[in-house]
């Protein structure tokens, strides 16, 4: 792939679709795997676990995400418009503990096989992935997780923006449209769309009106 591509709203690869849960793969690149999810009120997510080689990131689109942190299973509520950033070796899990529907994006950077792991769950296959039950020792403190309005770690940077920006496209570049409509090299993307630009490909971003979006830059290590 040498040109930008657009995944329209609802157009990702479907991992599961039921009244209480829908999951779509938006991006399957070595640098980052990204999914879109919808959870009904009270829906459980993942039990406590760790990742050793990658950062786990959530962005809440609608509702509230309850993140579980540490061996003590402390809960933190993440509202819409905020990120939960979980570094490697921090014990964590998540669920929708609220009484309203939850929608969120999940980024794994680098990907470390997350998309194939999710496909395996869908297809009844066991696919190795950088995830394991919490060990009794050797984990990082829960305080190293963060609830924030932007992400900037070695593998990935994500920020919320409402105006065009000039960037040096040395890694994979992607945009998720939160509100309004944008165009990338003439490809139109409305709210809920994912636009992906291959690493090193120059591109132009244009707006036809007010827009709010996430700008993602990821580099495989």
Secondary structure, 3 states (H helix, E strand, C coil): CCCCEEECCCCCEEEEEECCEEEEEEEEECCEEEEEEEECCCCECCCCEECCCCEEEEEEEECEEEEEECCCCEEEEEECCCEEEECCCECEEEECCCCCCEEEEEEEECCCCHHHHHHHHHHCCCCCCCCECCCCCCCECHHHCEEECEEECCCEEEEEECCCCCCCCCCEEEEEEEECEEEECCEEEECCCEEEECCCCCCCEEECCCCEEEEEEECCC
